[in-house]
Structures are given as structure tokens and as C-alpha cells.
Amino acid sequence: MLLITSFCLYLGYRRRKLVQIKEKFFKGNGGFVLQQRIAQGGVSSDTTRIFTAEELKRATNNYDQARIIGQGGFGIVYKGHLLDGRIVAVKNAKMMDPTQVEQFVNEVTVLSQINHRNIVKLFGCCLETEIPLLVYEFISNGTLSEHLHNKEKASKIRWLTRLKIASETAEVLSYLHFAASPPINHRDVKPANILLDSDYIAKVSDFDASRLVLQDQTQLITMMQGTWGYLDPEYMQTHQLTEKSDVYSFGVVLVELLTGRRVVFYDGPEEERNLSLHFLSSLKENRLFMILDDNVVCEGNTEELRSCFACKKVFKCERGRCKIIL
């Protein structure tokens, strides 16, 4: 009886301790602030849901290794099944700046209320863990990067499909910069952050590095953000990422769509290691067709491509707005 009583007391102590830890994380991650906004009607609970740690643990089968669908420097993404039948992607990030809690809550609030067919839907978050978990819509067909740099997959996305993906991505950036309130700078536009569904419809994702542009601010000074190869050259001097930085990154994505090459390639000749510079050099020297992907030029569209590059009207960007005009 003494052993059983001691064991029960120990279990009770462990449960209370676990509850206290969850409450500590919840408070530290801005949970009470988010709850208050939902209670006051400033945020809809239908679009911004606060998940419990237990819910997501069950959804991912205790974060089973077999459920991992993506991982890298950002963290790990698990495939999850919610009790309401929805399939989701649960993102477990590696770190969070504790001084940016209010900014994090603001961004979750705004991003979870965005409803755009080409943006991965953010369903909500879990704040009971040391680093908040983000719960996204699950997109079934992987990233654009996987399709461009896999020979078998690349053969399935031809010129018109690539043009459609570029157009849909441009529409997302235009929406974020000029239609969203407040405006949003994505700050990490790249093929790895563009997902594709089963119909090859583009879905822009990964807003972890994004920042809301407050009405009294035109620029934001930040620590290192974005991805090498996609960062605009001015960032190296100013350390400021604006909507124009997104436009530059989008231009690099276009070059990847056209060439199928990686943005940085260390194994080739030195003059070909930076894709952007190599592309501009090839365009200037009128030998662009030598570096275009075979899946782009093998459909009898050589003259169409030639006329596009001759008049440089594949796409147009004005005042930060991107638009495919072909």
C-alpha cells in the first residue's frame, strides 16, 4: 500500500509539474495575449486556433520519424492527422527570439487570417512547448525545388506549367505587398518555399522570416534573414529587406524555372557558380539557349522564347509589383 501510494503521489507530482511547464511556455510564448485578442473579438477563433501540445502529439503519432516530410536549418515538419479529419503539416522550429514574442503573436494573427488560393493556409499554433509549433495546411506534391532538381520530376513540369507557377507566385507577392493589411514582406522567396499541389498549383509557404510592415515604418532593419543566392545585393550593404528584396528573389526563382539549375553550383567553372550572374552573362552574350532547361525549350517554343528574351518581356516589375505579361 505504501509503494502504491508513493507511486500515485509521484505521478500526481509529475502531472502538476508538466502542467506548470506548459503554462510557463504558454505565457512566455504570448499565449495569454493571443487568448485575450480572441476573447475580445479582435481575432477569430475560426481562423486562429490555439492547439494543445497533446493534440499535436496525437496528430503526429508522438512525432514519429516516419511522419517527417521536411527538415533543414529551419527545423522539422511532420505530417499530422487532426481529429476533425484534416491533414496538416506541423512545423517544429529550431529557435525563436524571446524578445520578439509580441511580433510573433501579431504575425500569427495576421497570417492565419490570410485567405489566398496560392498561399499555404496557417491554421494556428501551439504555445505549450518551449518553441511554438505552427500548424499549416498540408500540400501533397512537395516543393518546387524538389521538382526542378530531380530529373524525373523536372520532365513533368514543362514551359507552360513553369510559367503558370511563376505567375501564381507573382500574384502572391503582389497580394502580400499591396493588398494585405498590414503589408507583408516574405523575405525568403525561393523554390524550397513554393509548394505544389497535385495539379501543380503553386502555394507559397514558410513565413517564418516574414515581417509585417507597420504604417509608420517604411523599412525594417533586421539580423541576417533570407537565403544566400536569393538575397538582393543591396541587402549586404544596408541589412534591410523590403518588398523589392522579395522581387529580386522572385527574379532568381524565374531563372531557376528557366534553367533548372541550382542557384549556387560549386562543382562547375567559377564563372558558372552563381546562377544569376551566369544567366545575365549568357543573356548579354546571346547564348542563353545553351543554359535553358531542355524541358523548357523542347516543345517547339524556341521562337516564342527567343522573342521574349529579345524584347525582355517575360515578366515586368514596377514599384515592387511583379506581373507575368507573356
C-alpha positions in Angstrom: 0.0 0.0 0.0 2.9 2.3 0.8 4.5 1.7 -2.6 1.2 2.2 -4.5 0.5 5.4 -2.5 4.0 6.7 -3.2 3.8 5.9 -6.9 0.4 7.7 -7.2 1.8 10.7 -5.4 4.8 10.7 -7.8 2.5 10.5 -10.8 0.4 13.4 -9.4 3.6 15.4 -8.9 4.8 14.7 -12.4 1.4 15.8 -13.9 1.4 19.0 -11.9 5.0 19.7 -12.9 4.1 19.1 -16.6 1.1 21.4 -16.3 3.3 24.2 -14.7 5.9 23.8 -17.5 3.2 24.1 -20.2 1.7 27.1 -18.5 5.2 28.7 -18.3 5.8 28.1 -22.0 2.3 29.2 -22.9 2.7 32.5 -21.1 6.3 33.1 -22.4 5.2 32.5 -26.0 2.4 35.1 -25.8 -0.5 32.6 -25.3 -2.4 34.9 -22.9 -2.1 37.8 -25.3 -3.5 35.7 -28.2 -6.3 34.4 -26.0 -7.2 37.9 -25.0 -7.4 39.1 -28.6 -9.6 36.1 -29.5 -11.9 36.8 -26.5 -12.2 40.5 -27.4 -13.2 39.7 -30.9 -10.0 41.2 -32.5 -9.2 37.7 -33.8 -11.5 35.0 -35.0 -11.1 31.6 -33.3 -12.2 30.0 -36.5 -9.1 31.2 -38.3 -6.6 31.4 -35.5 -6.7 28.3 -33.4 -4.6 27.6 -30.4 -3.7 23.9 -30.3 -2.7 21.9 -27.2 0.6 20.0 -27.1 -1.4 16.8 -26.6 -3.5 17.4 -29.8 -0.4 17.7 -31.9 1.4 14.9 -30.2 -1.6 12.6 -31.1 -1.8 14.1 -34.6 1.8 13.2 -35.4 1.8 9.9 -33.6 4.2 11.3 -31.0 6.3 12.9 -33.7 7.0 9.6 -35.4 10.1 9.7 -37.6 8.0 8.2 -40.4 5.9 11.3 -40.3 8.7 13.7 -41.2 8.1 15.4 -44.5 10.7 18.1 -44.4 13.7 19.2 -42.4 16.6 21.6 -42.5 18.1 24.6 -40.8 14.6 25.9 -40.0 13.6 22.8 -38.1 11.4 19.7 -38.8 8.0 19.4 -40.4 5.7 16.5 -39.6 2.6 15.3 -41.3 -0.3 15.2 -38.9 -3.9 14.0 -38.8 -6.3 16.1 -36.7 -9.4 14.5 -35.1 -11.6 16.6 -37.4 -10.1 14.7 -40.4 -7.9 17.4 -41.7 -4.3 16.6 -42.8 -1.9 19.2 -41.6 1.8 20.0 -41.6 3.2 20.6 -38.1 6.3 22.7 -38.0 8.7 22.4 -35.1 11.2 25.3 -35.5 14.7 25.2 -34.0 14.6 28.5 -32.4 12.7 31.7 -31.6 13.8 35.1 -30.4 12.3 35.6 -26.9 12.4 39.4 -27.5 10.1 39.0 -30.5 7.1 37.4 -28.7 4.6 40.2 -29.4 5.8 40.4 -33.0 5.3 36.6 -33.3 1.7 36.9 -32.0 1.0 39.7 -34.4 2.3 37.7 -37.4 0.4 34.5 -36.4 -2.8 36.6 -36.0 -2.4 38.2 -39.5 -1.1 35.2 -41.4 -3.7 32.8 -40.1 -6.4 35.1 -41.4 -5.0 35.3 -44.9 -7.2 33.5 -47.4 -5.5 33.3 -50.8 -5.6 30.2 -53.1 -1.8 30.4 -53.7 -0.7 30.8 -50.0 -0.4 27.8 -47.7 -3.0 28.3 -45.0 -1.8 28.7 -41.4 -4.4 27.1 -39.2 -2.9 28.1 -35.9 -0.2 27.4 -33.4 0.7 25.5 -30.2 2.3 27.6 -27.5 2.7 25.0 -24.7 6.1 23.9 -26.0 9.4 25.7 -25.5 9.4 26.8 -29.1 5.9 27.4 -30.6 4.6 24.8 -33.1 2.9 26.1 -36.3 0.1 24.2 -37.9 -0.2 24.6 -41.7 -2.4 23.2 -44.5 -0.8 20.1 -45.9 0.3 20.3 -49.5 0.8 16.9 -51.1 3.2 17.3 -54.0 6.4 18.6 -52.4 8.4 21.7 -53.1 9.2 23.4 -56.4 12.9 22.9 -55.6 12.4 19.1 -55.5 10.7 19.1 -58.9 13.3 21.4 -60.6 16.3 19.5 -59.3 15.0 15.9 -59.8 15.4 14.8 -63.4 12.3 12.6 -63.4 10.1 15.2 -61.7 11.5 18.1 -63.8 10.4 16.4 -67.0 6.8 16.7 -65.9 6.8 20.5 -65.5 7.1 22.0 -68.9 7.2 25.5 -70.1 3.5 26.5 -69.7 3.4 24.8 -66.2 6.5 26.7 -65.1 5.1 29.9 -66.5 1.9 29.3 -64.5 3.9 28.7 -61.3 5.8 31.9 -61.8 2.6 33.8 -62.4 0.9 32.4 -59.3 4.0 33.3 -57.2 4.0 36.8 -58.6 0.3 37.2 -57.7 1.1 36.2 -54.1 3.9 38.7 -53.8 1.7 41.5 -55.2 -1.1 40.5 -52.7 1.3 40.5 -49.7 2.9 43.8 -50.7 -0.2 45.8 -51.7 -3.4 44.0 -50.7 -2.7 42.6 -47.3 -3.3 44.8 -44.3 -0.7 45.5 -43.0 1.6 44.7 -45.9 3.8 41.7 -45.5 7.4 41.2 -46.8 8.0 37.5 -47.2 11.9 37.8 -47.0 12.7 34.3 -48.1 11.3 33.7 -51.6 12.8 30.6 -53.1 11.7 27.3 -54.7 12.0 25.4 -51.4 9.3 27.7 -50.0 7.0 27.2 -53.0 4.9 24.1 -52.6 3.0 22.3 -55.4 -0.3 20.5 -55.1 -1.4 17.5 -57.2 -2.4 19.9 -60.1 0.9 21.8 -59.9 -0.8 24.9 -58.4 1.8 27.0 -56.6 1.4 27.5 -52.8 3.8 30.0 -51.2 4.8 28.9 -47.7 7.2 29.5 -44.8 6.6 32.9 -43.5 8.9 32.4 -40.5 11.2 35.1 -41.8 8.4 37.4 -42.9 7.7 40.7 -41.3 4.7 43.0 -41.1 5.3 46.5 -42.4 3.9 48.9 -39.8 2.2 52.0 -41.1 4.9 54.3 -39.5 7.7 52.2 -40.9 8.9 52.0 -44.5 11.9 49.7 -43.8 12.9 47.2 -41.2 16.5 46.7 -40.0 17.0 43.0 -39.1 19.6 40.4 -38.5 20.6 38.0 -41.2 17.5 36.7 -43.0 16.7 35.1 -46.3 18.9 32.6 -48.2 22.2 33.1 -49.8 21.9 33.3 -53.6 18.4 34.8 -53.4 19.3 37.9 -51.4 19.5 41.2 -53.3 23.0 42.8 -53.4 21.8 45.9 -51.6 21.0 43.9 -48.5 24.7 43.2 -48.0 25.2 46.9 -47.5 22.0 48.1 -45.9 20.9 44.9 -44.0 17.3 46.0 -44.9 14.8 43.6 -46.6 11.9 45.3 -48.3 9.3 44.4 -50.9 12.0 45.0 -53.5 14.1 42.3 -51.9 11.2 39.9 -52.5 11.1 41.0 -56.1 14.8 40.3 -56.6 14.4 36.8 -55.0 11.4 36.2 -57.3 13.6 37.1 -60.3 16.1 34.4 -59.2 13.3 31.9 -58.9 12.3 32.7 -62.5 15.9 32.0 -63.6 15.8 28.6 -61.8 12.5 27.8 -63.5 14.0 28.6 -66.9 17.3 26.8 -66.4 16.6 24.1 -63.9 19.9 24.8 -62.3 20.7 25.4 -58.6 21.2 29.0 -57.6 24.7 28.2 -56.3 26.7 25.5 -58.0 30.2 24.8 -56.6 31.3 21.9 -58.9 31.3 23.8 -62.2 33.6 26.5 -63.7 34.0 29.6 -61.5 32.0 31.8 -63.9 29.0 29.5 -63.7 28.9 29.1 -59.9 26.5 32.0 -59.3 23.4 31.3 -61.4 22.2 34.9 -61.5 25.5 36.2 -62.8 25.8 33.3 -65.3 22.3 33.9 -66.6 22.9 37.7 -67.1 26.2 37.0 -68.8 24.6 34.4 -71.1 21.8 36.8 -72.0 24.2 39.6 -72.7 26.4 37.4 -74.9 23.3 36.0 -76.8 24.0 32.4 -75.7 21.1 32.0 -73.3 19.7 28.9 -75.1 22.8 27.0 -74.0 21.8 27.1 -70.4 18.0 26.8 -70.6 16.4 23.6 -69.3 15.6 21.1 -72.0 12.1 20.8 -70.6 11.6 24.5 -71.4 12.8 24.5 -75.0 11.8 21.1 -76.3 8.2 21.9 -77.1 8.5 23.9 -80.3 8.5 27.2 -78.5 12.0 28.3 -79.5 10.8 31.3 -81.4 8.4 32.2 -78.6 11.3 32.2 -76.1 13.6 34.0 -78.5 11.1 36.8 -79.0 10.5 37.0 -75.2 14.2 37.5 -74.4 14.7 39.8 -77.4 12.2 42.3 -76.0 12.7 41.2 -72.4 9.0 40.8 -71.8 8.9 37.5 -69.9 7.9 39.5 -66.8 7.7 43.1 -65.6 8.2 44.6 -62.1 7.2 48.1 -61.4 7.3 49.7 -57.9 7.7 46.2 -56.4 4.7 44.7 -58.3 5.5 41.6 -60.2 3.5 40.6 -63.2 3.9 37.9 -65.8 3.0 39.5 -69.1 3.6 36.8 -71.7 
